[in-house]
Amino acid sequence: MSSNNNFKNEWIDFIHNLQDTICRALELADGKAKFMQDEWLRKPDGTGGGGKTRVIANGNVFEKGGVNTSVVYGNITDAMRNQLQMDGDEWFACGLSLVIHPYNPFVPTIHCNYRYFELYKNNNVVDRWFGGGTDLTPYYLFPEDSIHFHQTHKTACDRFDASFYQSFKINCDNYFVNTHRQNERRGIGGIFYDHQRPTEEKNEQFWLNFAKACGEAFIKAYIPIVEKRKNTYFSLEHKYWQEIRRGRYVEFNLLHDRGTIFGLKTNGRTESILMSLPPTVRFDYNYQPQPNSAEANLLAVCLQPIDWLSIQQPTSVSEEKWAKKTNQC
C-alpha cells in the first residue's frame, strides 16, 4: 500500500475550501461577528504540520464557535500505541472540525467533522481510513427542524449508497452518548462514520467525494434553522436550561470524545482541541426539568433517539417555504 500525494493534496484542498465556505455562510447569518484566524505550527518535537484555527465570538447570533483545519503528522509514541492501539512508526492526519454555540437557546448547537488518516510502518502505508459526520444539539425541540436536518443529510448519503444514512445515523446515536448518565445523548443526532477504509468498490476518491457531499450539505442543513430561530424571544429560564445542557456537552467532549483524546495524546494544540467547549455552562446538583415541560420533552428524546424521517409533518410545505417560516415562542 503506497501513499498517494496527489490524493492527499486534493483532500487538503477540499478541507481548506470547506472551511472558507462555511465561515462565509456563518458570518452572513450572524451579521456582526467575523472569524479571527490563528495560523499555527506544531512544536519541533519530532512532529510536524500545523493548522488554521478560526474563532467567532460575541456576535448577534453566535456566542462562541470555531471552524478549524489541521494538517499534521508525527511519530507513533508509546502512549499512542497503548491507548489508541496504533501499530506503526508514523502517522498523518488532515481534517476539519467545527462547533458552533449560538446565543439564543432556540438555535441549536452544531458539530461537524471530516478527516483522513494514514499510518506508516517501514516507510509504507499500512492503514488509511476516513471518518466524519455532523450532529445537532438543540436545547428546545422543534420536530420540523430535526426532520429538515436529517433529511438533508439523507439526501447527501443516498447519492452514494442507500444504506449509508440509516447506518451512519445509528452510529451517531450510539456515539455521542454520555454513558455515565443512563446513555443520555447530547442531542438529536445526525450522521457519523469512522474507520472507513478504501476498497476496490469504494476507493479513496469515493470517500473524498462522499465527504464533499456531506460537507457541502452543512449550510443547507443548518443555516435555515438558524435563520428561523435566531430572533425568537427567550427568557433567563430558557438560558438557564441551555447552560445545563451545555454542561452535558462538556462532559461528553472531555470524557468520551475520541477526537479530543486523539488530539491530546498526539501532542496536539490544546487551544484548538478545546475550542469546542461552550463559553458558559451549569453543573447543578441532580437537576431535573419539570415534568411535561419543553425541557423534559428534549431530555426524553436524548434518552431515546427518534427515527425523525418516519414522522409525518403536520402540513406539507416546500423546503423553501419551511426555511422562510418564522416561529415565535
VEXDO-436701 format. One record per residue (C-alpha): residue in three letters; x, y, z. Coordinates in nm, 4 decimals. Example, Ala and Ser with C-alpha at 12.3 -4.5 7.8 and 13.67 -1.06 7.14 Angstrom:
REC resn        u        v        w
REC  ALA   1.2300  -0.4500   0.7800
REC  SER   1.3670  -0.1060   0.7140
# end
This chain:
REC resn        u        v        w
REC  MET   0.0000   0.0000   0.0000
REC  SER   0.1596   0.3274  -0.1071
REC  SER   0.0840   0.6855  -0.0190
REC  ASN  -0.0680   0.8989  -0.2942
REC  ASN   0.0485   1.2585  -0.2574
REC  ASN  -0.1880   1.3814  -0.5295
REC  PHE  -0.4831   1.2437  -0.3369
REC  LYS  -0.3573   1.3854  -0.0068
REC  ASN  -0.3237   1.7292  -0.1669
REC  GLU  -0.6752   1.7032  -0.3102
REC  TRP  -0.8080   1.6178   0.0355
REC  ILE  -0.6192   1.9087   0.1928
REC  ASP  -0.7585   2.1492  -0.0695
REC  PHE  -1.1111   2.0209  -0.0038
REC  ILE  -1.0759   2.0758   0.3714
REC  HIS  -0.9461   2.4317   0.3316
REC  ASN  -1.2137   2.5225   0.0750
REC  LEU  -1.4856   2.3830   0.3028
REC  GLN  -1.3520   2.5945   0.5895
REC  ASP  -1.3741   2.9091   0.3752
REC  THR  -1.7259   2.8318   0.2513
REC  ILE  -1.8694   2.7531   0.5940
REC  CYS  -1.7098   3.0564   0.7594
REC  ARG  -1.8602   3.2882   0.4982
REC  ALA  -2.2076   3.1394   0.5482
REC  LEU  -2.1888   3.1680   0.9280
REC  GLU  -2.0667   3.5286   0.9148
REC  LEU  -2.3544   3.6178   0.6848
REC  ALA  -2.6070   3.4555   0.9205
REC  ASP  -2.4600   3.6370   1.2209
REC  GLY  -2.4473   3.9783   1.0549
REC  LYS  -2.1956   4.1215   1.3004
REC  ALA  -1.9114   3.8993   1.4158
REC  LYS  -1.6240   3.7897   1.1927
REC  PHE  -1.3959   3.4906   1.2255
REC  MET  -1.0483   3.5625   1.3571
REC  GLN  -0.7764   3.3292   1.2249
REC  ASP  -0.4896   3.1889   1.4259
REC  GLU  -0.2452   3.0052   1.1992
REC  TRP  -0.0167   2.7750   1.3952
REC  LEU   0.2685   2.5275   1.3511
REC  ARG   0.3462   2.2299   1.5681
REC  LYS   0.6437   2.2381   1.8030
REC  PRO   0.9771   2.0906   1.6800
REC  ASP   0.9466   1.7744   1.8908
REC  GLY   0.9521   1.5071   1.6225
REC  THR   0.6109   1.6017   1.4868
REC  GLY   0.5129   1.8467   1.2161
REC  GLY   0.2417   2.0280   1.0309
REC  GLY   0.0007   2.2893   1.1539
REC  GLY  -0.3412   2.4326   1.1076
REC  LYS  -0.5802   2.7249   1.0833
REC  THR  -0.7956   2.7906   1.3874
REC  ARG  -1.0835   3.0283   1.3130
REC  VAL  -1.2921   3.1562   1.6036
REC  ILE  -1.6095   3.3640   1.6111
REC  ALA  -1.7426   3.5188   1.9326
REC  ASN  -1.9876   3.7713   2.0795
REC  GLY  -2.1879   3.8098   1.7618
REC  ASN  -2.5541   3.8841   1.7018
REC  VAL  -2.6224   3.5103   1.6785
REC  PHE  -2.3115   3.3119   1.7674
REC  GLU  -2.1860   3.3382   2.1228
REC  LYS  -1.8803   3.1263   2.0510
REC  GLY  -1.7673   2.8967   1.7747
REC  GLY  -1.4742   2.7651   1.5829
REC  VAL  -1.4086   2.6212   1.2376
REC  ASN  -1.0667   2.4566   1.2439
REC  THR  -0.8492   2.2761   0.9922
REC  SER  -0.5282   2.0859   1.0567
REC  VAL  -0.2676   1.9009   0.8527
REC  VAL  -0.0463   1.7187   1.1000
REC  TYR   0.1934   1.4242   1.1159
REC  GLY   0.4422   1.2680   1.3536
REC  ASN   0.5927   0.9611   1.5141
REC  ILE   0.3890   0.6955   1.6906
REC  THR   0.4575   0.7290   2.0630
REC  ASP   0.4230   0.4667   2.3353
REC  ALA   0.1141   0.6462   2.4633
REC  MET  -0.0471   0.6202   2.1177
REC  ARG   0.0406   0.2502   2.0925
REC  ASN  -0.1035   0.1751   2.4370
REC  GLN  -0.4094   0.3991   2.4445
REC  LEU  -0.5012   0.4356   2.0768
REC  GLN  -0.3939   0.0847   1.9696
REC  MET  -0.1773   0.2126   1.6818
REC  ASP   0.0832  -0.0282   1.5482
REC  GLY   0.3223   0.1643   1.3259
REC  ASP   0.6069   0.4138   1.3097
REC  GLU   0.4499   0.7366   1.1810
REC  TRP   0.1089   0.8891   1.1124
REC  PHE  -0.0573   1.1617   0.9044
REC  ALA  -0.3963   1.3257   0.9616
REC  CYS  -0.5865   1.6055   0.7922
REC  GLY  -0.9346   1.7271   0.8727
REC  LEU  -1.1864   1.9941   0.9527
REC  SER  -1.3690   2.0207   1.2834
REC  LEU  -1.6249   2.2804   1.3839
REC  VAL  -1.8500   2.3550   1.6781
REC  ILE  -2.0917   2.6495   1.6883
REC  HIS  -2.2615   2.7656   2.0104
REC  PRO  -2.5394   3.0195   1.9404
REC  TYR  -2.6511   3.2733   2.2000
REC  ASN  -3.0260   3.2152   2.1606
REC  PRO  -3.1363   2.8889   2.3310
REC  PHE  -3.3802   2.8252   2.0461
REC  VAL  -3.0942   2.7997   1.7963
REC  PRO  -2.9202   2.4616   1.8270
REC  THR  -2.5521   2.3989   1.8743
REC  ILE  -2.3916   2.2069   1.5887
REC  HIS  -2.0798   1.9948   1.5448
REC  CYS  -1.9243   1.8849   1.2143
REC  ASN  -1.6066   1.6908   1.1397
REC  TYR  -1.4437   1.5331   0.8311
REC  ARG  -1.0974   1.3732   0.8410
REC  TYR  -0.8486   1.1417   0.6674
REC  PHE  -0.5762   0.9379   0.8390
REC  GLU  -0.2718   0.7373   0.7249
REC  LEU  -0.0493   0.5060   0.9309
REC  TYR   0.3043   0.4146   0.8190
REC  LYS   0.5459   0.1351   0.9056
REC  ASN   0.8894   0.0966   0.7486
REC  ASN   0.8058   0.3910   0.5198
REC  ASN   0.4976   0.2152   0.3776
REC  VAL   0.1313   0.2935   0.4332
REC  VAL  -0.0112   0.0089   0.6404
REC  ASP  -0.3518   0.1623   0.7100
REC  ARG  -0.5692   0.4504   0.5910
REC  TRP  -0.9215   0.5486   0.6810
REC  PHE  -1.1871   0.8174   0.6579
REC  GLY  -1.4222   0.9489   0.9225
REC  GLY  -1.6647   1.2278   0.9834
REC  GLY  -2.0204   1.3411   1.0232
REC  THR  -2.2338   1.6025   1.1894
REC  ASP  -2.4812   1.6163   1.4765
REC  LEU  -2.7312   1.8709   1.6063
REC  THR  -2.7720   1.9674   1.9723
REC  PRO  -3.0942   2.1628   2.0269
REC  TYR  -3.1999   2.2961   2.3653
REC  TYR  -3.5655   2.3114   2.2668
REC  LEU  -3.7246   2.0621   2.0348
REC  PHE  -3.8797   2.1603   1.7010
REC  PRO  -3.9553   1.8358   1.5147
REC  GLU  -3.9651   2.0117   1.1764
REC  ASP  -3.6074   2.1351   1.2310
REC  SER  -3.4904   1.7861   1.3234
REC  ILE  -3.6597   1.6388   1.0169
REC  HIS  -3.5027   1.9011   0.7908
REC  PHE  -3.1544   1.8377   0.9336
REC  HIS  -3.1790   1.4597   0.8937
REC  GLN  -3.3441   1.4705   0.5504
REC  THR  -3.0725   1.6990   0.4146
REC  HIS  -2.8036   1.4520   0.5169
REC  LYS  -3.0011   1.1500   0.3988
REC  THR  -3.0249   1.3137   0.0564
REC  ALA  -2.6456   1.3570   0.0524
REC  CYS  -2.5884   0.9977   0.1662
REC  ASP  -2.8308   0.8463  -0.0850
REC  ARG  -2.6243   0.9759  -0.3767
REC  PHE  -2.3533   0.7256  -0.2782
REC  ASP  -2.5160   0.4306  -0.1020
REC  ALA  -2.8796   0.3873   0.0002
REC  SER  -2.7717   0.2100   0.3200
REC  PHE  -2.5431   0.4894   0.4411
REC  TYR  -2.7926   0.7199   0.6100
REC  GLN  -2.9568   0.4611   0.8331
REC  SER  -2.6246   0.3010   0.9226
REC  PHE  -2.4488   0.6297   0.9938
REC  LYS  -2.7498   0.7677   1.1851
REC  ILE  -2.7366   0.4685   1.4201
REC  ASN  -2.3605   0.5175   1.4576
REC  CYS  -2.4237   0.8803   1.5514
REC  ASP  -2.6962   0.7945   1.8028
REC  ASN  -2.4655   0.5391   1.9638
REC  TYR  -2.1513   0.7554   1.9657
REC  PHE  -2.2491   1.0955   2.1084
REC  VAL  -2.3659   0.9406   2.4338
REC  ASN  -2.2941   1.0194   2.7966
REC  THR  -2.2858   0.6580   2.9056
REC  HIS  -2.2373   0.7676   3.2668
REC  ARG  -2.5833   0.9349   3.2548
REC  GLN  -2.8019   0.6375   3.1607
REC  ASN  -2.6919   0.6586   2.7965
REC  GLU  -2.8179   1.0123   2.7562
REC  ARG  -2.7437   1.1512   2.4078
REC  ARG  -2.6136   1.5036   2.3820
REC  GLY  -2.8628   1.5941   2.1075
REC  ILE  -3.0828   1.4618   1.8269
REC  GLY  -2.8008   1.3040   1.6264
REC  GLY  -2.7219   1.3207   1.2585
REC  ILE  -2.4691   1.1020   1.0762
REC  PHE  -2.1334   0.9674   1.1910
REC  TYR  -1.8871   0.7279   1.0274
REC  ASP  -1.5369   0.6251   1.1278
REC  HIS  -1.2544   0.3966   1.0148
REC  GLN  -1.3943   0.3624   0.6620
REC  ARG  -1.1112   0.2026   0.4679
REC  PRO  -1.0905   0.2219   0.0869
REC  THR  -1.1843  -0.0884  -0.1100
REC  GLU  -1.1926  -0.1688  -0.4814
REC  GLU  -1.5616  -0.0810  -0.4856
REC  LYS  -1.5352   0.2280  -0.2658
REC  ASN  -1.1864   0.3661  -0.3169
REC  GLU  -1.0300   0.6786  -0.1673
REC  GLN  -1.1862   0.9010  -0.4359
REC  PHE  -1.5293   0.7638  -0.3453
REC  TRP  -1.4811   0.8611   0.0198
REC  LEU  -1.3444   1.2028  -0.0743
REC  ASN  -1.6489   1.2678  -0.2926
REC  PHE  -1.8774   1.1465  -0.0150
REC  ALA  -1.7124   1.3807   0.2375
REC  LYS  -1.7516   1.6670  -0.0109
REC  ALA  -2.1243   1.5996  -0.0456
REC  CYS  -2.1745   1.5817   0.3303
REC  GLY  -1.9584   1.8876   0.3924
REC  GLU  -2.1492   2.0867   0.1319
REC  ALA  -2.4771   1.9796   0.2980
REC  PHE  -2.3793   2.1607   0.6191
REC  ILE  -2.5005   2.5031   0.5042
REC  LYS  -2.8304   2.3739   0.3661
REC  ALA  -2.8935   2.1687   0.6810
REC  TYR  -2.8059   2.4288   0.9443
REC  ILE  -2.8344   2.7866   0.8194
REC  PRO  -3.2137   2.7734   0.7516
REC  ILE  -3.2654   2.6599   1.1134
REC  VAL  -3.0504   2.9485   1.2367
REC  GLU  -3.2487   3.1975   1.0286
REC  LYS  -3.5793   3.0572   1.1551
REC  ARG  -3.4914   3.0688   1.5257
REC  LYS  -3.2362   3.3444   1.5791
REC  ASN  -3.4934   3.6187   1.6533
REC  THR  -3.7126   3.4063   1.8824
REC  TYR  -3.7793   3.5672   2.2205
REC  PHE  -3.6188   3.3857   2.5151
REC  SER  -3.6110   3.4341   2.8912
REC  LEU  -3.3488   3.3810   3.1597
REC  GLU  -3.5106   3.0442   3.2302
REC  HIS  -3.4520   2.9380   2.8717
REC  LYS  -3.0885   3.0473   2.9001
REC  TYR  -3.0543   2.8562   3.2284
REC  TRP  -3.1663   2.5322   3.0612
REC  GLN  -2.9284   2.5943   2.7714
REC  GLU  -2.6389   2.6127   3.0175
REC  ILE  -2.7499   2.2920   3.1908
REC  ARG  -2.7455   2.1110   2.8561
REC  ARG  -2.4150   2.2707   2.7634
REC  GLY  -2.2766   2.1038   3.0745
REC  ARG  -2.3703   1.7676   2.9237
REC  TYR  -2.1882   1.8722   2.6057
REC  VAL  -1.8737   1.9417   2.8079
REC  GLU  -1.8999   1.6067   2.9847
REC  PHE  -1.9100   1.4168   2.6579
REC  ASN  -1.6248   1.6069   2.4971
REC  LEU  -1.3915   1.5669   2.7929
REC  LEU  -1.4816   1.2128   2.8953
REC  HIS  -1.5733   1.0233   2.5790
REC  ASP  -1.4883   1.2014   2.2540
REC  ARG  -1.2225   1.0131   2.0570
REC  GLY  -1.1204   1.3256   1.8656
REC  THR  -1.0389   1.5102   2.1874
REC  ILE  -0.8460   1.2113   2.3221
REC  PHE  -0.6560   1.1659   1.9935
REC  GLY  -0.5618   1.5343   1.9806
REC  LEU  -0.4285   1.5391   2.3358
REC  LYS  -0.2445   1.2078   2.3021
REC  THR  -0.0746   1.3189   1.9791
REC  ASN   0.0589   1.6356   2.1396
REC  GLY  -0.1977   1.8472   1.9590
REC  ARG  -0.2641   2.2162   2.0115
REC  THR  -0.4706   2.2415   2.3306
REC  GLU  -0.6422   2.5714   2.2438
REC  SER  -0.7702   2.4287   1.9164
REC  ILE  -0.8748   2.0966   2.0696
REC  LEU  -1.0739   2.2606   2.3499
REC  MET  -1.2249   2.5215   2.1177
REC  SER  -1.5389   2.3050   2.1169
REC  LEU  -1.6264   2.3890   2.4781
REC  PRO  -1.9117   2.6388   2.5287
REC  PRO  -1.8488   2.9769   2.6941
REC  THR  -2.0913   2.9344   2.9868
REC  VAL  -2.2224   2.6140   3.1481
REC  ARG  -2.4017   2.4952   3.4624
REC  PHE  -2.3475   2.1843   3.6694
REC  ASP  -2.6372   2.1974   3.9153
REC  TYR  -2.6588   1.9009   4.1509
REC  ASN  -2.9176   1.6462   4.0318
REC  TYR  -3.1008   1.8984   3.8136
REC  GLN  -3.4298   1.7649   3.6762
REC  PRO  -3.6664   1.9512   3.4406
REC  GLN  -4.0307   1.9944   3.5337
REC  PRO  -4.2469   1.7004   3.4171
REC  ASN  -4.4262   1.7541   3.0828
REC  SER  -4.2272   2.0707   3.0156
REC  ALA  -4.0490   2.1623   2.6916
REC  GLU  -3.7221   2.0879   2.8715
REC  ALA  -3.8458   1.7418   2.9747
REC  ASN  -3.9517   1.6738   2.6146
REC  LEU  -3.5981   1.7461   2.4940
REC  LEU  -3.4463   1.5239   2.7610
REC  ALA  -3.6809   1.2376   2.6683
REC  VAL  -3.5557   1.2471   2.3081
REC  CYS  -3.1950   1.2479   2.4302
REC  LEU  -3.2672   0.9336   2.6324
REC  GLN  -3.4494   0.7604   2.3468
REC  PRO  -3.3382   0.8513   1.9914
REC  ILE  -3.6083   0.9028   1.7306
REC  ASP  -3.6314   0.7991   1.3671
REC  TRP  -3.7050   1.1537   1.2532
REC  LEU  -3.7752   1.0659   0.8919
REC  SER  -4.0614   0.8362   0.9885
REC  ILE  -4.2507   1.1318   1.1365
REC  GLN  -4.5160   1.2953   0.9213
REC  GLN  -4.5024   1.6735   0.9384
REC  PRO  -4.8377   1.8347   1.0224
REC  THR  -4.8574   2.0151   0.6907
REC  SER  -4.6869   1.9539   0.3607
REC  VAL  -4.4747   2.2563   0.2775
REC  SER  -4.1909   2.3049   0.0355
REC  GLU  -3.8346   2.3291   0.1619
REC  GLU  -3.8232   2.6944   0.0559
REC  LYS  -4.1434   2.7832   0.2424
REC  TRP  -4.0240   2.5941   0.5503
REC  ALA  -3.6971   2.7878   0.5555
REC  LYS  -3.8768   3.1225   0.5311
REC  LYS  -4.1313   3.0442   0.8005
REC  THR  -4.0637   3.2158   1.1350
REC  ASN  -4.1718   3.0702   1.4692
REC  GLN  -4.2081   3.2842   1.7802
REC  CYS  -4.2203   3.1407   2.1308
# end
